């Protein structure tokens, strides 16, 4: 390349030549290639900005530095624009038009300028600029428009000298740059048949820690005993993202993708054809909780949108995108979309064991294999000969019904370690900021851009595996020991009272792990106690006494059980009236005050009628009331209806005699009331979690958020009411339990502290997800019988032992999985290095330079893989030596 001399060097200055307060000028060269700088020219009074073209600079291509071309050909209109990190420059450029000259495109690429077109280019961008934007877009998610606008302002920030608009050219160049980089890094340039031989998924960056037959698994991996087959399982996580929308801009015909399913997106043509055939298929409704992903899949708004979001299949343990596992969603999270992505990515594996995580797995998996028959034969999956388990991610699990919380839990299943299934959720935080720019792109540009972002995400995960795996192993090793010690301590304490059934429990839980259709040992078998069921039982007992003639009712309309039951109802009405008055505050309106007075008067009349009947069954109550009034600090005022003391048997305690039958009736009702209050508390907490999650994901704007806050305020009031009701029931049970010598009930109805009132996913201060402990209110699912015998306590112990065993088992499996994954990572990197070695000889060169370049690139890639493997191995060496010194868990 030849740079023609510039005139008047003394009056020309480069902005980068200001050093230590002095102006020094130099033409900036790097191996004979011009470094474009912002130039200034002295006009007699000050330095004013000048273009390289106005300074007379002419660049000659096609020859070595200093050699003049005998047959130059100027660029189109003798005006060429080159974009660099320092601005957008106009230059005079001559191509070589000699007989043996290369094409104009190749001449530009020789000096690391990327042409905007292949035919008669008049614009180019330096490799440095494209590389800079490429990396910056990954890290900061800056859009091409924002980056280009900054480049324009750097060139001229006054608007007095408008810069030629090359935004469309820049968009085209960066898209081609992304695509070519992807092909280059996946070795497509070394393939003897060229880029056209690329198959679906060939350009994806694979997860080295996942099992890949023929790459990082032993030759006899298929012959491993069934008890150890879980170590070679593939973990998949399915999810959808509704932030990554795309407006109805352009079309696949106008803006096709540069690849055809070569990386993470599925091949668009086949995908859209199948979706068109299933457009009228309605999705069945959820039989679990009201999952919006299921029930609203056909109703989600898509006005003005070509895609409402993305569906993806990820590696669940290492959070990497799978090949051919990403696709657009047209209406919502419909089964047909997610099914296609699932079967599409499974074409790339021949593993025998799959663990599939999906936040609606309890519904989605039901007819999955039946739906598969409607897909092309090439996507059919031999599910009969494989072991496939379905899970719900740990964070999503509390929103499901109680049966799903044990059946689809990662915490209780064998062979999954400490996998949580939430990998896709973590990845969305990285990609979501791109949505503001990709939603305005055409279909092909958007797919190519997101493919590139997913590839970068995977590569960053690969190079970070050394640190990530070490951190996980350092956490798992001590936790495995702690959980095993806790299990041993628990079993040692149980041997005295439950030693005879420990083996039975172990047999039961192992049978369930082998066959999920067996009884679930983590679920209670007893019937759920409710206040309504106890009242029904008491009414039937009254009916039996009446029929047998043994009824001792002192009032024709009110039996002893009805008296106590009515007293509990009055107590609840008092509690509600107090809450209503507190909610009105100090500045209640006349209407509000009027309603409260009416409620108070109505309650007072009911209490007075109830007190008259109470005097028949509890004659000493009048003396207690007089004594209580005499000792009261305020003897003149009459107690209001909401503060009137009812003197139920639990409130009398040992201060006065009381019929044991009345005490036992209240005990039964209070016991059921406690369970009812806990169910209400759990239901409200679950609703609170669902509303908060829906608010964060879907609501935008002040109006929608205000309505959501009002809903949350209502739920908070229900939580407080349930907690207050439970505290009253528990206080009464403590008193009555002592009077009646009732035992065993404390295991299911424990004292309720404020920190216990939290959802399943809430963490206490200082807790982490791996060490999170559930509030005890979620461990209790109802109790059966009076629990005077050991039946209820035995079930509690069985469930607690099963959970302790599951924790110890999962941490032990986690250590084994991490050891295997570390081995697989090293083996995969060495396999990749060997593959790059083979590529050195597979390329068909077009010239000696081409061959040298391909060989050098392949050697460098092979070296990088070996260096990564060596770095990881050295980093893990000390920690990997520890598991051998710790006894394995049985």
N, C-alpha and C positions, 0 to 999 in steps of 0.2 A: 504494500500500500504506500502510495506517495502522497505527501502533504505539500502542496505548493506553498512557496514562501509568502509570508504576509509583509505588507509594507508598513513602515513607521512603527516598528516594534516598541519604540520608546513611549508611544502614546497609547499603547494597548495594555490593559491589565486584566489578570484573571482574579476572580473573587477569592480563590483558594490560595493566592500567592501573597496574602497579607501575613507576614510573619514578624512577631515581636515589634509591631508598630511600624515596620518598614514595608514598602511595596516592592515586591520582587516579581518579575515576569518570567514565565517559562511556558513553552508549549508542553502540555502534559502528555507524556507518552508512557505506555505500558506494553513492552514487547512489540513496539511498532504500531500499537492500536491507540487511536485517539481517545483520551478521556474527556468527554464533553464537560465543559465548565461554563459557568455564567461569565461572560466577558463584558468588560467596560472599556470605553474609549474616552480619552481626554478631549474635551471640546473647547479647550481654552480657559474654561472657568472651573469645571468639575468633571468627574468621571460619569459618563452616561452609559446606560446599557446598550450593548450592540450585539447583533446576531453574528454568528460565525460566517454566515453568507455575506453580510454587509461588509465584513472585514476582508473579504476576498479569499476565504479559505476554500480550496477545491481538493476533494478527496478522490484519489484514483484507486480503484479496486482491481483485483486479478493479478497483481504483480507483487514481488517482494518489496520491502521497504527501500525507498530510494531509487527504484527502477522505474523508468518512464515507459508508459504504454504507447506503442506505435499506432494503435488503432482504437482510441477511446470513444466511448459513446455516452453522452450525457444522459442523466436520468430524465424522466418524463417532465417536459416543460422546463428542463434545467432547474428543477426545484425539488429538493428532497427534504423530508422531515424525519428527524430521528428523535425518539423519546428516550431520555436517560434520567437517572435519579436526580440530576441537577436541573432538569427542566426539559422543555420541548424546543428543539433547535431546528432552524432552517439552515441547510448546508448545500453547497454545490458538490455534486457527486458524479463521477464518471465510472461507468462499467467498462470492463475490458471486452472488446469486440473482436479480439484476434481469432484466428482459425481454431485454435485448440482451447479457446476460453471456455470456462465453465458457465453454467446458466447464471442469470442474475441472482437468483435465490441462493445458489451455492456460494457465489462471491460474497454476498452479505453475511451468510452464516460463517464464512471463514474468519471474519473479523468480529464474530459474536454479536451480530446484529440480526434480529429476527424480523423477516419481512412480513408485512401485513397481507400480501397476496403473493401468489406464485407467478402471476403474469404481469410483467412490467411494473414492479413495485415502485411506489413513490413515498412509502412510509415504512419505518422500521422502529423497533424498540431494542435497546441493548439487553443482552442476557442478564446483566446486573439488575436492570430495572424490573424485568419479569421475575427474577428470582426474589428480589426484595418484596414485591407485591405478593408473590406466591406465599412466602413464609409469613408475611405480615397478616395476610388474610386468615391464615390458620390460627395465629396467636391472638390477634385483636378482633377478627371477624369484620375488618373494614371492607366496605363494598368497593367494587371497581369504580363506581361513580365518585365516591368520596376520595379515593386515592387519586383518580385522574384530576378532580377539581383541585386538590392540594398541589398537584404537579403543575397545573395551569397557573395557580397563584404564585408558585415559586418562580415560574418563568416571568410573569408580569403581574404584580399585585395592585396595579393602578387602574387597569382597564383602558389606558390611553393607547396601548399597542396590542390590540386583540390577537390572541394566539389562534392559529388555525385549528379548527375542531377536528380532532383525531380520536374522539371517544369511541366511535364504532370500530375503528381500526384497533384500538387498544383492547376492546372487549373480544374481538375476534382473535387477536394474538394471544391473549392470556388463556382463552379457552383451548386453543391449539397447543399452547405451552403445557397446560395441565395434562392434556391427552397424551402428548408425546413423552412427557416425563413418566406417566404411568406405564406406557408401553416399554420404555427404555428400562425402567427399574424392574419390570417383571420378565425381562429377558426376551421380549418379542423380537427385538432387533437381531438376536442371535439365532433365531429359528431359521432352518434352511429354507422353509417355504414362506418366510416373511410374515407380515402382520395378518395377512388373509387367513393364515392357519390358526389364528387365535380362536379358542373355544370359550364357551360361557364359563365365567368364573376364573379364567386363567390369570387375570390381572389383579386379583384380590390378594391382599396381604394376609396370609393365614396365621392363625394363632399357634405358636410353637408349643404351648402347654397342653393343647387339646390333643386327643389321640388321633393319629393319622396312619392307618395301615400302610406299610411300605416305606414310611418316612421316619417315624420315631417310636414304633412299637416293636417288641421282640418278634422273631419269626414264628414262635409258637404261642402267640397271644390268644389265639382262638381255642387252644387246648387247656387253658387255665381252668382249674376247678370252679364250679359254679359259685362256691362260697367266696371266691376272690374275683369273680368276673366284674364286680362293680368298679374295680380299680381302672378298668378300661372303658368306662361309660362316657358317653358324650352328654354334656349338660347344655341344654338349649333354653333360652329365655325369649318369650314372645311379648311384644308390646306395640302400641300405636302412639303416634305423636300428632296432635292436632294443631300444633303451632306451625309446622312446616307446610303451610297451605301453598296453593298456586292459583293465581287468578286465570281467568280465561284469556290468555295471551298467546297469539300465534297458534300453530298446530304441529303435529308430528311430521306432516308433509313439508311444511315450510321450514321447520326447525327440527330436523332429526338429530338423534344422538350420534356422536362420533364413534361410539362403540355399540355393540349389539349384545348387551348383557355380559360384557367381558369382565365386569368387576362385581359390584354389590347389588345393583339394580337388576331385576329380572328383565328378560328380553321383552320389550314393550308390545310388539305385535301380537305374539301368542297370548300374552297376559290379557290384553284388551279384548281379543276375540273371545276368550273364555268368559270374561266378565259380561260381555254383551249377550251371551247365551243365557246367563243366570240373572239378568237384570230384574226379572219379575219374580224371582224366588224370595218369598218372605221368610224372615228369620224367626225361629221359635223363641218364645219368651222364656225368661229365666225362672227356674223353680227355686233358686237360692234367694239371696237378698236382691233387692231391686237394682240390679246392675245396669247402669245407663249404657255401658258398652254393648250389652246384649239387647235390652229392651228398646233403646233409641237408635239402634244401628240403621233402621230404615227411615228414621224421621229427622236425622241431623241435617241442619240447613246446609245447602250447597249453592245458594244463590250467588252467581257471579264467580264461582270457583270451579276450576277444572279438576282440582284435587283438594280434598278437605284435610289431608294430612298424609302421613307415611306409616306403613306397617313394617316392622323389622323382626328378624330372628337373630339373636345375639348368642355368642358364647357366654353361658350364664356364670361361669366362674372367673373369667378373665376379661369380660366386657369388651369383646371385639366383634365387629360386624362379620357375619358369615357370607360366603360367596352366594350370589343370586338369592339374597334373602331380604331385599328391600323393594317395596312397591308402593305406588300411590293408592290412596283410598278415595273413592268417589262419593260416598254417602256417609259413611261412618265406619266403625270397626266391625264390618260384616264378616261372617264366617268364610264366605267364598274368597275374600281377599286374603285373609290370614291362612286359610287352608292352602291356597296356591303358593304362598311364600314358604310355608312349612314343607310342603312336598318338593318344592323347587330346590331348596338348600339340602334336603336329604339325599338328593341325587349324587351329592359329592361325598358321601360316606357309606361304608359297608360295615359299620360297627354293629355289635349285637345287643348292646344295652344303651337305652336312651332315657334320660331324665328331662322331662319337658315342663317348663315353668310358664304359667300364663295367669294373669290376674283373674280371668274367668274360666280357668281350666275345668272347674267342676261342671260347667255347662258345655263348654266347647268340645270336650273329649267324648261326649256321650255317643254321638253318631258320626264321629270323625271318619272311621273306616267305611261306613256306608256312603258318606259324601265323597270319599276318594274315588269311588267307581265312576263318578261323572267326569273325572279328569283324564287327560290323555294317558295312554298306556305307559309312556316313558316316565310318567311321574308317579306310577303306582309303587307302593312300598310294601315289602313283605313283612307285615307286622306280626304274623302268626309265629314265625320262628325267632322273634326277638323279644327281649324283656323291656317293656316300656312303662314307665311310671309318670304320672302327672301330678304337678304340685301347683300350689298358689303361693306367690311370693310372700315373704314373712310380713312385710309392711301392709300388704293388702288383705291378709288373712282375717284380721279382726272384723272386717266389714261383711264377712260371710256368716252364714248360720252356724250353729255350734257343731253340727255334724261335719261340715266341711273343715272346721278348724282343727279336727283331728285326722280326718281322712286324707287331706291334701297338704298336711303340714311337713315342711322340711325338718322340723324339730324332732319328729317321732319316727321317720322312715329310716331304714337301714341303707347304708351305701351312698350317702350324700354328703357326709362330713358336715361342715358348717356353711354350706351353700345357702344363700338367702333368696336367690332368684330375682333380685332387684337391680341387676346389672344394667338393663336398658335405661332405667330411670336416671342413673348416674351419668350415662352418656348423653342424655338429652340436654343437660345443662351446658355441655360444650357446644352442641350444634344449634341450639335454639336461636342464638343471636344472629345466625345467618338467615333466618326466616324473613327478615325485613327486606333483603335484596333478592332472595331466590323466589319469593312469591310473585315478583314482577317479571320473571324470566319466561322464555318459551320452554316447552317440554324438554327438548333435547339439551339445551344449555343448562337447565336446572338439574337434570339427571347427571350430566357430566360434572357439574360443579360439586354436587353432593357426593358423587362417587369419589372425587378427589379428596373431599373433606373426610370421608369415612376411611379412605386409605391412609391419610395422614394420622388420623386417630389410632388406627391399628398399629402403624409403625411406631408411634410414640409409646404405645403400650408394650410393643416388643422390646424396645431399647430400655424401658423402665422395669422389665420383669425381674432384673437382678435385685433391685431395691424392694419391689413389691413382694416377691416371694420370700425374701429374707425377713421382711417385717411380719408377714403372716406366720412363718415358721416360728419366729421368736415369741409370738403371741400364743401359738397353739401348744408348744411344748410344755410350758408351766401350767397352762389351763387344763391340758390333758391329765397331768398329775393331780391337780387340785380336784377335778371332777371325779377321778377314780377314787381318791381318798374320801371324798364326800359320800360316794356310793358305798364304799366299804364300811364307813362309819354308820351309815343308815342301816345297812344289812345287819351289822353287828348289834345295833339296838333293836332291830325287829326280830331277831332270832328267838328271844325269850317269849314274846307274845304271838308272833306270826311265823315262827320257824317252819311250822308244818305246811304253810301255804306258799312259801317263797318259791319252791320248785314248781308249784302249780302256776304261779304268776309268770315265771320265766317261760314255761311251756306255752302258756296262753299268748304272751307277747311275741314269742318266736313264731308261733303258728300264724298270727296276724301279719307279721312281717313277710312270711312266705306266701300267704294268701289273704289279700285284703278283704275277701268276702267272709272271713272268719270274724267272730265277735271282737270288737275293738276294745282293747283293755284300757284305753285312755278315756273311755266314756263311762258314765254311770249307768248302771242297769236299773236302778230304783226309779219309781215313779216320782214325778215332780210334785212337791207339796205346794199348794196354793191356798190362799185364804178362802176362796170360793169352795174348794174341795173339802176343807175342814168344816165349813158351815153346813155343807150338804151332809157330811157325816154326822154332825151334831143333830141336824134336823131328823135324820133317819133314826138316830138313837131315841129322840123324843117320840117319834112315831111308834117305835117298838115298845116304849114304856106305856104309851097310851093304850095300845092294843093289848098289852099284857095286864093292864090295870095297876101298874106300879108307879104311875106318874105322880109325883109329889109337887106339882106346880102350885104356887100360891096365888097365881093370877090366871084367869081363864084365857087371856090373850098373850101371855108372856111366860115362857119357860125360863129356867135358870140360864140355859145356853143362849136364848134370845136376849136375855138381859145383858149378859156380858158382851155379846156380839154387837148389840145396839150401843153399848157404852164405848166400844172401840170406834164405831162409826161417828159418835158424837165427838170423840177425841180428835178424829181426823178432820171433822168440820171445824173444830176450834183451831186446829193448826192452819187450815186454809184461810180462815177469817183473819188470823194474825198476819199471814203472808199478804193478804189483800190490803190490809190497813197499812202495812209497811211499804207496799208498792206505791200507794197513793202519795206518801210523803206528807210534808207539812202544809202544802198548798193545794189540797184537793178541792175540786170544784163542788158546787152544791149538788150536782147530779151524782157525782161519785160518793159524796158523803151520804146522800139519801139512800143509795143502794146498799152502802155498808150498814147503815142503821137498820134497814129492812132485814138484811141478812142476820144481823145481831139479834133483832127481836124474834125472828123465826127460830133461831138456834136456842134462844132463852126459853121459849115456850116448849121446845122439844126436851130440853134439859129438865125443866120443871116436871113435865109428865113422866120422864124417866126416873127422876129422883123419888117420886111417889111410889113407883113399883119397886125401886131399889130398897126402900124402907121395909118392904114385906120380906125380902130375902136376906137383908143385912140390917137388922133392927138397931144394932149398935152404931150405925153410921151417923145418926142424929147427934149422939154424944160426941163423936169425933169432930163433926162439923162445928159444934158449939165450942169445943176445946180449941180447935184450930183458929176460930174467929177470936177467941179470948186472947190467944197468944199473938195474934196478928198486930203489927205496928199501927195499922189503920183500921180501927174498929168501927168507924162511922160509915164508911163507904161500902156500898154493896158491890161484890165482885162482878165484873162484866162477864158476858156469856163466854168470851174466848179465854178468860182466865179462871173460870169457875172450876174448882177441883172436884172431880167426879168420884174420887175414892173407890176406884176399882180394887180388886184384891191385891194387885201388885203394889198399889199405893198405900194400902193398909200395912202390909208386911207383917211384922211381929208386934205391932203396937196395939192390936186388938184381935180377938178371936174372929175367924172367918171360916165359912163352910169349905171343906177341902174340895168338894165337888165344884164350887165356883172357882177356886184357885186352879184346879186342873183344867177346867174349861178355858179359862183365860190363858193358861200356859199353852194349850194346843193352838188357840187362835193367835197368840203372840208369835209362836214358832212359825206358823204359816205366814203371818204378817211380815216377819223378818225376811223370809225367802221371797215373798212378793216384792218387798222393797228393794232387795238386791237385784231381782230381775228387772225392775223398773229402772234402777240405777244403771245397770249394764246397758239396757236398751237406749237410755238417754245419752250415755257416753258414746255408744256406737253411732247414734244419730249425729252427735256433735262432731265426731271424727269425719263422718261422711260429708256434712255440710261444710266444714273447714276445707276439706280436700276439693270439693266441688267449687267452692268460692275461689280458692287459689288457682285452680286450673282453668276455669271457664268464665268467671265474672270480671267484667271491666266496666269502669264508669262509676260515678258516685251513687246513682240511683240503685243500681243492682247491688252494690256493696252495702248500701244502707239497709235494703230489704234483708240481705243475708245477715247483717248484724242484729236486726230485730228478731229474726228466726233463732239466732244463737242465744239471744237474751231470753227467749221463751224456753229454750232447751236448758239453759243454766238454771232457770227457776224450777224446772222439773227435776233437775239433778239435786238441787238443794232440798226440795220437798221429799224426794225419795230418801236422801241421807238422813233428814230429820225424822222421818217415819221409822227408818231402820234403827236409829239411835234410841228412840222411845221403846221400840220392841225389844231391843237388846237389854236395855236397862230393866224392863219388866221381867225378862227371862232370867236375868241374874238373881233377882229377888225371889221369883217363884221357883226357880231351880233349886235354890237352897231350902225353901220350905217343903218342896215335894221330893227332894233327893233325886232330881233328874240329872243324869250325866250323859256325856257323849255328844251333846248338841253343840258344845263350844268348838268342835273341829270344823263345823261348817258355818257357824254364825259367830264370827270373831269380833272383837272391838273394832270399830271403824274410826280410823284416824283420817285427817284431812289429806295426807299424802297417799292414802289408799284409794282416794277418789280420783282415778286417772284412767285414761283409755289404755288399751293393750300396747299401743305403740309409743306412749309417753315414757320418757326417761326421767328418773330422778337426777338431782344434781350430782355430777361425778360419774354417772353410769354411762356405759357405751353399749352399742347394739349387741356385741358379743357377750356382754356380761349383764345384760338387762334382766331384771327380775320382775315378773308380772305381779301386779297387786293381787292380793289373795282373793279379791272379789271375783277374779276371772278363773280361779282354780276350782270354784264351787259351782256345780251344775244341778243343785237340788239334792234332796235327801229323802230316803224312804223310811217308813215306819216311825215309831216313837224314838228310835235309836237308843232305847234302854238296853237293847242287846248289842252285839258287836257288829251287826250287819253294816250299818252306816259307817262306823269307824273302820271296818275292814276294807270297804270300798275306797275310803279316803286314803288309807295306807297303800292300797294297790296302785292307785293312780299316782301318788307321790313317788312310790318306788319305780314305777314305769318311767316317770319323767326323769328321775335321777339317773336311771340306767341309760335312757336315751341321751342325756347330756354327756355322760361319760363315753358312750359309744360314739357319738358324733365328733367329739374332740379327738378321740383315738383315730377315727377314720380320717379326720382332717389332717393329722400328722402323716398318715400313710399316703393320702392323696397328694399332699404337698411334696413329699419325697418323690413320688412317681412323676409329678408334674415337673419338678426340677430336672429329673433324669430325661424326661421327654424334651424339655427345652434345649438341653445340651445336644441331644441326639438330632433334633430337628435342625438346629443351626449347622451342625456338621454335615447333615444331609444336603442342606441348601448350599453349603460351601462346595461340596462335591459336585453338585448340579452345575454350579457356575464354572467349575473346572472343566466339566464336559462341554459346556457351551463354547469354550475357547476353540474347539475343533469342529463345532457343528455349523458355524457361520459360513456362508458362501460369499466371499468378499468380492466387491466390484473393483477394488484397487488394493495396492499394497498398503496405502495409508488407512483404508477402511479396515483391512485385516488387523493392522497394528492397533488401531483404536478399539476394535471389538475385543481383542485379546487383552489389552490393558484394562479395559473396563471390567471384563469378567474376572481377571485376577484381583482387581481391587475389591469387587463384591465378595469374592471368596475369602479374601483376607479379612474383610470387615466381619463376616460371620464367624470366622475362627477367633478373631479378637474378642467379639462379644461373648462367645462360649467360654473362652479362657478367663475373661473378666468375671463372668457370673460364677464360674466354678471356684475361682479363688475367693470370691466374696462369700460363697456359701460353705466353704470347706470346714470352717470351725464349727458352725452351727449344725451342719449335717452329721458331724461326728457325735452329737449328743444323743439322738434317738436310740443308738445302740446301747447306751448306758442306762436306759429306762425300760423297765419291764413292760412288755406289750400288754394291752388290755385284752382280756378273754373275750 
